[in-house]
């Protein structure tokens, strides 16, 4: 008998912080903090209204945030996690750097944030 996939997140998971930084000939930098909240179904990503990021050009920030959202959703949808996504994810903090921030860096940060949140619920799946 196989059990139904568990819903993710099963409860609120706040303060998931990720700093993704690589220093080489193609530097990468992205720092995010997100909250995961249970939702009815699917995946919703929001940017907190009071979020401010000291970065120029500021018009790049929506792309960075969209890349983080994509990274989170992609990671959660991987079949090996065995979850049904029912999540509202809120970006609470972000930091970018002129010499390493780009879409790919934020997408990787999103992957890492989702893995961290999944890890926080791993014990709940065993219970």
C-alpha positions in Angstrom: 0.0 0.0 0.0 1.4 3.4 -1.0 0.6 6.5 0.9 -0.6 9.7 -0.8 2.1 12.3 -1.3 2.3 14.8 1.6 1.4 18.4 1.1 4.1 20.9 1.2 4.5 22.8 3.4 2.6 21.0 6.1 2.9 24.1 8.4 4.5 27.6 8.2 8.2 27.6 7.8 9.6 31.1 8.4 13.0 32.6 8.0 14.5 30.4 5.4 17.8 32.2 4.6 20.2 31.4 1.8 23.4 33.1 0.8 24.7 31.8 -2.5 28.1 33.1 -3.3 30.8 31.8 -5.7 33.9 33.8 -6.4 35.7 32.8 -9.6 36.0 34.1 -13.1 32.1 34.1 -13.3 31.1 35.3 -9.8 27.6 34.6 -8.4 25.9 36.3 -5.5 22.4 36.2 -4.2 21.0 36.4 -0.7 17.3 35.7 0.1 15.1 35.1 3.0 11.7 33.5 2.4 8.7 32.3 4.3 6.7 29.2 3.3 3.0 29.2 4.2 0.5 26.4 3.5 -2.0 27.3 0.7 -5.0 25.7 -0.8 -3.1 24.4 -3.8 -0.3 25.2 -6.2 2.5 27.6 -5.9 2.3 31.4 -5.3 5.3 33.7 -4.9 5.0 37.2 -3.5 7.5 39.9 -2.7 6.8 41.6 0.7 5.5 45.1 0.3 8.1 46.6 2.5 11.1 44.9 0.8 13.8 47.3 -0.3 17.0 46.3 -1.9 20.0 48.6 -2.3 21.0 47.7 -5.9 21.4 49.5 -9.2 20.0 49.1 -11.7 16.8 48.6 -9.7 14.9 47.5 -12.8 16.9 44.2 -12.6 15.4 43.2 -9.3 12.1 41.9 -10.6 14.0 39.5 -12.9 16.1 38.3 -9.9 13.0 37.8 -7.8 11.3 35.9 -10.6 14.4 33.7 -11.0 14.3 32.9 -7.2 10.7 32.0 -7.5 11.4 29.7 -10.5 14.2 28.0 -8.6 12.0 27.4 -5.6 9.2 26.0 -7.7 11.5 23.8 -9.8 13.1 22.3 -6.7 9.7 21.5 -5.0 8.4 19.9 -8.2 11.2 17.3 -8.4 9.6 13.9 -8.1 12.1 12.6 -5.5 10.6 14.9 -2.9 7.3 13.2 -3.2 5.2 16.3 -2.3 2.2 18.0 -3.6 2.9 21.7 -3.7 0.4 23.9 -1.8 2.6 26.8 -1.0 2.6 30.6 -0.7 6.2 31.8 -0.6 6.9 35.3 0.5 10.3 37.0 -0.2 11.1 38.9 3.0 14.7 40.0 2.3 17.1 40.1 -0.6 20.6 41.3 -1.2 22.3 41.7 -4.6 25.8 42.6 -5.6 27.0 44.6 -8.7 29.7 42.0 -9.6 27.9 38.7 -9.1 24.2 39.1 -9.0 22.2 37.8 -12.0 19.2 35.6 -12.8 21.1 32.3 -12.5 22.5 33.2 -9.0 19.0 33.9 -7.7 17.6 30.8 -9.3 20.3 28.7 -7.5 19.4 30.6 -4.2 15.8 29.6 -4.8 16.8 25.9 -5.3 18.8 26.1 -2.0 15.9 27.8 -0.1 13.4 25.1 -1.2 15.9 22.3 -0.2 16.3 23.9 3.2 12.6 24.2 3.8 12.1 20.6 2.7 14.8 19.6 5.1 13.0 21.3 8.0 9.9 19.1 7.3 11.8 15.8 6.8 11.1 14.7 10.4 7.4 15.5 10.0 7.2 13.0 7.1 8.6 10.2 9.3 6.2 11.0 12.2 
